[in-house]
């Protein structure tokens, strides 16, 4: 079993930066790929980024490339999402998820989820 806890969300202004953290527990966390998704009110959950277990491979939603960076520190059992030049349309609950079985960009293919952290970007 793997438990995930997100943190780092908050209220920021357009143009600001935030770094989200996903702390994992469970003996297999460091052997799993981990993704970030987001869900805005009234919208479906949207893929943001994913990182392989070693950190050697990353993949981003096309619309977010260049502004968001995913990384991990396995010695700390943590995956990060650095978000720069934030826009009001980035407002959403951000979730981390682990152990995709299939497509890295499909939420349904992930076995474990955190509870989410709210990011609100004001204009």
trRosetta pair geometry for C-beta under 8 A, 3 or more apart (Angstrom, degrees):
i j d omega theta_ij theta_ji phi_ij phi_ji
1 26 5.5 -132 98 -114 53 129
1 112 8.0 130 -170 -101 57 126
2 24 6.1 -16 -171 -164 103 105
2 25 7.1 157 -156 78 55 48
2 26 3.9 -127 -104 48 56 156
2 28 6.2 -85 -71 69 111 94
2 29 5.4 134 -135 -83 113 82
2 32 6.9 -16 -93 0 164 161
2 98 5.4 -80 118 77 152 144
2 99 6.8 153 25 -20 149 125
2 111 7.7 85 40 99 118 106
2 112 4.4 -42 78 -96 108 172
3 24 7.0 150 80 -155 52 52
3 25 4.7 -7 56 55 100 99
3 26 6.0 142 12 -31 68 108
3 112 7.6 -125 -91 -169 18 127
4 22 5.7 -11 -166 -173 103 99
4 23 7.2 149 -156 76 50 47
4 24 5.5 -17 -100 -100 73 75
4 96 5.3 -140 176 88 136 104
4 97 7.2 -149 30 -100 172 28
4 98 6.1 171 -63 -11 132 114
4 112 5.8 128 -13 140 117 106
4 113 6.5 -107 52 155 131 19
4 114 3.6 -97 111 -65 101 92
5 22 7.3 153 74 -156 39 50
5 23 4.8 -19 61 59 95 98
5 114 5.7 158 -96 -137 17 117
5 115 7.2 5 -125 19 60 99
6 9 7.3 44 138 -23 110 108
6 20 6.2 -10 -164 -178 100 109
6 21 6.9 152 -153 84 50 52
6 22 5.3 -20 -95 -99 72 73
6 23 8.0 -177 -79 18 23 71
6 94 6.5 -175 -172 99 153 87
6 95 6.7 -122 -35 -129 150 37
6 96 5.4 155 -78 5 104 102
6 114 4.5 125 -19 124 94 152
6 115 6.8 -141 30 58 97 66
6 116 6.0 -16 45 -151 142 11
6 117 4.1 -132 123 -18 115 110
7 20 7.2 159 82 -158 38 65
7 21 5.0 -13 60 60 87 100
7 23 7.2 17 8 -5 110 107
7 117 6.0 154 -111 -91 17 147
8 18 6.2 134 151 170 99 98
8 19 5.6 -87 -166 99 144 55
8 20 4.2 179 76 -116 129 44
8 21 5.0 120 -27 7 128 79
8 117 6.2 69 54 138 62 163
9 18 7.2 46 -122 175 37 147
9 20 6.4 28 -60 -105 69 103
9 93 8.0 -12 -112 -135 161 53
9 94 6.4 173 -84 34 116 110
9 117 3.4 177 -15 149 124 99
9 118 4.8 135 145 67 147 42
9 119 4.7 -114 -141 -66 96 66
9 120 8.0 75 172 -1 100 69
10 18 6.7 -177 43 -120 95 131
10 118 7.7 93 -66 91 16 78
10 119 7.0 10 43 -119 39 58
10 120 7.3 -89 131 38 33 82
11 120 4.7 -18 -108 73 72 110
11 122 6.7 32 -176 -20 94 109
12 16 3.9 -128 172 75 122 144
12 17 7.8 -132 -171 53 160 19
12 18 5.9 -143 -22 -53 152 112
12 86 5.9 67 93 63 127 152
12 119 7.6 -22 19 -165 106 84
12 120 7.3 150 25 84 60 58
12 121 5.7 -21 74 -110 84 68
12 122 7.3 -166 96 20 34 80
13 16 5.2 101 59 -22 66 118
13 121 7.2 68 -180 -162 12 69
13 122 5.4 -45 -111 67 58 90
13 123 7.9 82 -159 -147 72 5
14 86 6.3 -134 -133 97 42 74
14 87 5.9 35 -135 -124 97 41
14 88 6.0 -36 -81 -40 111 77
14 121 5.8 86 -81 167 61 105
14 122 6.8 -105 -23 91 79 44
14 123 5.3 31 -26 -122 133 46
15 85 6.1 -21 -131 -136 45 53
15 86 6.7 -55 23 51 13 67
16 86 5.4 -27 66 33 68 117
16 121 7.5 -167 47 -129 101 94
17 82 7.1 -4 -173 -176 111 82
17 83 6.3 165 -155 90 62 58
17 84 4.7 -11 -106 -108 104 62
17 85 7.5 15 -79 -18 79 38
17 86 6.8 166 -93 -19 30 102
18 82 7.9 176 93 -153 44 44
18 83 5.0 -2 59 57 82 108
18 86 6.6 40 4 -56 100 143
18 119 6.3 -179 69 -129 164 118
19 80 5.8 -13 -174 -167 102 111
19 81 7.0 162 -157 80 53 47
19 82 5.0 -15 -107 -104 89 67
19 83 7.2 -179 -84 19 37 72
20 36 7.3 111 84 -125 138 137
20 80 6.8 148 81 -160 55 56
20 81 4.3 -3 55 54 106 100
20 83 7.0 43 -6 -9 99 112
20 94 5.7 -83 -108 107 166 147
20 96 7.8 177 135 -49 120 109
20 117 6.2 168 -136 66 113 138
20 119 7.5 -70 -69 -64 122 125
21 78 5.5 -25 -163 -164 101 117
21 79 7.5 139 -161 76 51 45
21 80 5.7 -24 -102 -103 63 73
22 34 6.4 173 96 173 145 137
22 36 7.4 -151 -37 -86 139 91
22 78 6.5 144 73 -158 52 62
22 79 4.4 -16 59 62 110 93
22 80 7.5 -159 19 -73 79 27
22 81 7.6 57 -16 -12 106 98
22 96 3.4 38 -114 -17 145 171
22 114 6.2 -136 -138 -30 96 150
23 77 6.2 57 -162 110 68 94
23 78 5.3 -24 -99 -100 62 87
24 29 3.6 153 131 -150 129 142
24 30 7.7 169 86 -52 132 57
24 32 7.8 -161 -163 55 162 122
24 34 7.2 -116 -52 -95 140 139
24 77 4.9 -128 65 172 78 95
24 78 7.1 -179 13 -87 79 35
24 79 7.1 47 -20 -2 114 98
24 98 6.5 84 -115 -62 134 151
25 29 6.5 101 47 -38 1 144
25 77 6.6 61 -81 160 49 150
26 29 5.1 115 68 -42 85 95
28 31 5.1 -67 -168 46 71 111
28 32 6.1 73 136 -35 90 108
28 99 8.0 42 120 -79 122 120
29 32 5.9 -69 -156 27 34 114
29 77 5.5 54 95 -148 143 99
29 98 6.7 -58 -135 -141 72 161
30 53 6.6 88 155 -169 47 95
30 74 4.4 83 -137 -153 114 109
30 77 6.5 -86 -61 -106 96 72
31 53 5.1 5 -166 -147 29 146
32 53 5.7 120 50 -95 13 101
32 98 4.6 52 131 -177 142 106
32 99 4.7 -52 -145 -68 127 71
32 112 8.0 16 166 35 165 127
33 50 5.9 28 168 175 111 108
33 51 6.6 -179 -155 89 73 42
33 52 5.2 -41 -102 -123 95 41
33 53 5.8 -75 -61 -45 53 70
33 98 7.1 158 86 -152 47 61
33 99 7.1 133 53 -87 72 21
33 100 5.6 -49 82 24 121 99
33 104 6.5 -77 143 -119 148 108
34 50 6.9 175 92 -151 36 67
34 51 5.8 -10 60 56 81 89
34 72 6.7 115 43 -85 130 134
34 79 4.4 -139 100 -51 149 165
34 96 6.0 4 179 -176 106 108
34 97 7.0 160 -157 81 61 41
34 98 4.9 -23 -104 -99 78 80
35 47 6.9 -47 179 -143 131 87
35 48 7.4 142 173 55 83 78
35 49 6.7 -179 -151 96 69 43
35 50 3.8 -27 -97 -98 91 89
35 51 7.6 169 -85 16 46 59
35 96 7.0 161 86 -155 42 60
35 97 5.1 -18 63 62 92 92
35 98 7.7 178 20 -82 69 33
35 100 6.4 56 -15 -47 127 124
35 104 6.2 160 -77 -179 131 81
35 105 7.9 175 -139 -100 149 34
35 110 6.4 -114 41 -86 120 137
36 48 4.2 -51 101 68 96 125
36 49 5.1 17 42 51 105 81
36 50 7.5 -159 19 -74 62 48
36 70 6.4 -161 2 -99 120 121
36 79 7.8 -161 -53 128 97 121
36 81 4.9 59 -72 -77 164 144
36 94 6.2 -7 -170 -174 105 101
36 95 7.1 153 -156 82 55 46
36 96 5.5 -34 -97 -99 67 69
36 97 7.7 160 -93 18 20 78
37 45 5.0 27 161 174 131 103
37 46 6.2 154 -165 75 79 40
37 47 5.8 -46 -108 -103 84 38
37 48 5.8 -178 -105 1 24 94
37 94 7.4 162 85 -155 42 54
37 95 4.9 -16 64 63 91 98
37 96 7.9 158 20 -98 72 21
37 97 6.2 22 0 -3 113 122
37 107 5.6 59 -103 -96 161 106
38 45 7.2 165 84 -154 26 64
38 46 5.4 -26 65 61 77 95
38 48 5.5 74 -9 -54 99 121
38 90 7.8 -47 175 -168 169 62
38 92 3.8 77 172 109 109 145
38 93 6.7 160 -155 79 66 42
38 94 4.8 -26 -99 -100 90 67
38 95 7.1 171 -88 17 36 74
38 119 7.7 -49 -131 38 125 120
39 43 6.4 -175 -162 84 63 85
39 44 7.1 -88 -125 144 93 24
39 45 4.5 -41 -77 -98 108 67
39 46 6.8 156 -85 10 50 77
39 92 5.6 151 68 -171 27 108
39 93 5.3 -18 60 57 87 93
39 95 7.1 24 0 -5 103 115
39 116 7.8 -52 37 -123 107 140
40 43 4.4 32 65 32 89 127
40 46 7.8 10 2 3 89 124
40 89 7.9 -43 -82 -168 155 59
40 91 6.3 79 -119 97 105 73
40 92 4.3 -73 -69 -97 69 94
40 93 7.9 170 -83 15 30 66
43 46 7.0 -10 136 -33 120 112
43 92 7.9 -63 62 -113 125 114
45 95 7.3 -28 -144 33 121 133
45 107 4.8 57 100 -68 131 161
46 61 7.1 28 158 -91 98 158
46 92 7.6 -71 38 -142 113 165
47 50 7.6 -35 -165 -33 107 102
47 61 5.4 151 101 -70 84 108
47 104 7.9 98 -146 123 136 68
47 105 4.2 -8 -102 -157 171 77
47 106 7.5 -33 -66 -57 127 22
47 107 7.1 -146 -69 -51 80 80
48 60 7.4 -34 155 -147 50 71
48 61 5.7 -66 -135 -2 27 119
48 64 6.1 -3 -155 32 71 171
48 68 6.4 -88 176 142 102 167
48 70 7.9 131 118 -63 97 120
48 81 6.9 25 125 -140 139 143
48 94 7.3 8 -23 -138 159 98
49 58 6.6 -3 -176 -174 106 98
49 59 6.7 164 -155 86 60 50
49 60 4.7 -13 -104 -107 92 71
49 61 6.9 -92 -61 1 61 78
49 64 7.0 -108 -53 97 99 136
49 68 5.9 -152 -36 122 136 124
49 69 7.9 127 -135 -168 171 13
49 70 4.1 -175 128 -34 136 133
49 81 6.6 152 49 -120 128 106
50 58 7.0 168 85 -151 50 54
50 59 5.1 -4 53 56 94 96
50 70 7.0 130 66 94 5 172
50 100 7.1 -17 -139 -12 144 145
50 104 4.3 -138 52 174 170 118
50 105 7.3 -116 -15 -73 131 56
51 55 5.9 2 174 -117 119 53
51 57 7.1 151 -156 87 49 56
51 58 5.0 -14 -102 -102 76 83
51 70 4.7 -153 -45 130 114 120
51 71 6.9 131 -98 -116 159 15
51 72 5.4 173 112 -20 148 115
51 79 6.3 177 47 -141 131 119
52 55 6.6 -117 70 -25 77 11
52 56 5.7 -41 65 53 129 72
52 57 4.0 58 -14 50 128 96
52 58 7.4 -111 2 -64 79 46
53 74 8.0 56 171 -92 68 130
54 57 7.6 64 61 10 93 78
55 58 7.8 0 -168 -55 52 97
55 71 6.7 35 -143 -158 115 61
55 72 4.9 -142 -86 51 105 99
55 74 7.4 -122 -28 -29 117 104
58 70 5.4 167 -141 67 121 106
59 104 5.9 87 61 101 142 145
59 105 7.4 -94 123 -63 127 96
60 64 5.5 -127 175 82 110 96
60 65 4.7 134 95 -82 137 77
60 68 6.4 157 -138 77 125 105
60 70 7.4 179 -84 1 91 111
61 64 4.6 59 70 17 97 108
61 65 7.4 -147 86 -34 47 75
61 105 7.6 121 -84 -133 78 114
62 65 6.0 -33 -154 -5 35 115
64 67 5.7 -97 -168 57 63 101
64 68 4.5 -5 162 17 113 123
65 68 7.6 -67 -93 46 20 82
67 83 6.7 23 143 -157 90 61
67 84 5.2 -143 -163 67 66 80
67 85 5.2 -97 -131 57 109 105
67 86 7.9 135 174 -78 124 43
68 81 6.3 -12 -168 -174 105 92
68 82 6.8 154 -158 82 51 57
68 83 5.3 -9 -106 -105 84 69
68 84 7.4 -168 -76 23 38 73
69 81 7.4 157 79 -157 44 46
69 82 4.4 -7 58 56 96 108
69 84 7.9 32 0 -4 99 107
70 79 6.9 -1 -171 178 94 101
70 80 7.0 162 -153 86 47 58
70 81 5.5 -16 -100 -103 73 71
70 82 7.8 -159 -71 21 26 73
71 79 7.3 172 91 -157 39 60
71 80 4.9 -9 62 57 85 104
71 82 7.2 24 8 -8 109 107
72 78 6.7 175 -151 98 67 49
72 79 4.4 -28 -99 -105 95 72
72 80 6.9 179 -86 14 39 74
73 76 4.4 22 107 32 114 108
73 77 8.0 -29 94 22 73 21
73 78 5.3 4 55 62 94 93
73 80 7.4 41 -4 -16 95 110
74 77 6.9 34 -161 -79 43 40
79 96 6.2 145 74 -144 123 143
81 94 7.0 -139 66 175 153 143
81 96 7.8 -163 -23 -82 122 103
83 86 5.7 56 138 -80 109 100
83 90 6.8 137 -177 -176 137 149
83 119 7.5 30 55 -149 165 157
86 90 5.0 -106 -157 51 84 150
86 119 7.7 -127 -144 168 140 121
86 121 4.6 -149 144 -111 114 137
87 90 5.1 112 58 -11 68 100
87 121 6.1 90 102 119 21 154
88 91 5.9 -17 -178 -15 53 114
88 121 5.0 -151 -100 98 37 99
88 122 6.9 23 -101 -149 94 14
88 123 4.8 -22 -57 -60 132 94
89 121 7.8 -38 33 64 31 130
90 119 6.5 -54 133 119 93 126
90 121 5.1 55 63 -3 97 144
91 119 6.3 -152 -129 105 43 74
91 120 5.1 35 -130 -129 104 50
91 121 5.1 -132 -61 28 85 81
92 118 8.0 -152 113 -144 30 55
92 119 6.2 6 57 57 59 96
93 116 4.2 19 170 179 112 133
93 117 7.0 151 -158 69 69 25
93 118 5.4 -38 -100 -94 73 62
93 119 7.6 154 -106 18 23 72
94 116 6.4 145 71 -154 36 74
94 117 5.5 -27 61 62 91 80
94 118 7.8 157 14 -103 77 13
94 119 5.5 39 -16 -6 116 117
95 113 5.9 -8 179 -162 126 99
95 114 5.7 178 -156 62 73 86
95 115 7.9 -150 -118 91 91 15
95 116 4.7 -41 -80 -91 83 82
96 113 7.6 157 88 -150 46 51
96 114 4.9 42 52 6 82 126
97 100 7.4 75 119 -66 107 86
97 107 7.0 146 -20 -141 171 69
97 110 3.7 28 157 169 128 159
97 111 8.0 140 179 48 93 42
97 112 6.4 156 -159 85 61 56
97 113 4.9 -16 -104 -99 89 71
97 114 7.3 -125 -70 8 50 76
98 110 6.6 108 57 -163 24 103
98 111 6.8 -51 92 60 69 84
98 112 4.4 -13 54 63 95 112
99 110 6.4 111 72 -156 64 63
99 111 4.1 -33 90 32 123 114
99 112 5.7 71 25 11 114 99
100 103 7.0 -89 174 90 127 35
100 104 5.1 126 86 -110 168 53
100 106 7.5 121 -150 59 116 76
100 109 4.8 45 -159 118 84 105
100 110 5.1 -37 -89 -86 70 70
100 111 7.8 -160 -83 -4 24 78
101 109 5.3 -148 60 -173 58 86
101 110 7.9 160 12 -91 71 23
101 111 6.7 64 -12 -44 110 102
102 106 6.3 -36 104 52 114 130
102 109 4.0 -121 58 -131 108 135
103 106 4.0 72 78 0 115 111
103 109 5.4 158 53 -7 68 159
104 109 7.6 -93 -83 86 17 136
106 109 4.4 74 84 -1 104 112
106 110 7.9 -176 98 -18 62 81
107 110 6.1 -55 -165 18 44 112
110 113 6.6 96 116 -67 121 86
114 117 7.9 -11 122 -22 130 85
